[in-house]
Amino acid sequence: MPTELTIEAAMIELNRLKTTERMDIDRERLTAAIDVLKDAARFRIERKPINPTYGNIKCDCPNCFSSVYYATDLFCRKCGQALDWSSL
């Protein structure tokens, strides 16, 4: 298993692999880089908070279920999930 990659390192790795000859591609590193970027992208897609209480002011994060607040939180403070408050 390759070492943990940051988002920036995963992007650099993918750029390097894209310019490498097909026979030289390290499939394990490519898979790891893709997985890191997919996870990062998943948190940037806004999701609606769940379990509204107090007139929709307090809800739960749809990813980690910690408390999020309508007036202050665009992202979950615990996991970083982007939040969509448009229909609450």
Secondary structure by P-SEA (a helix, b strand, c coil): ccccccaaaaaaaaaaaaaccccccaaaaaaaaaaaaaaaaaaacbbbbccccccccbbbcccccccccccccccccccbbbbbcccc
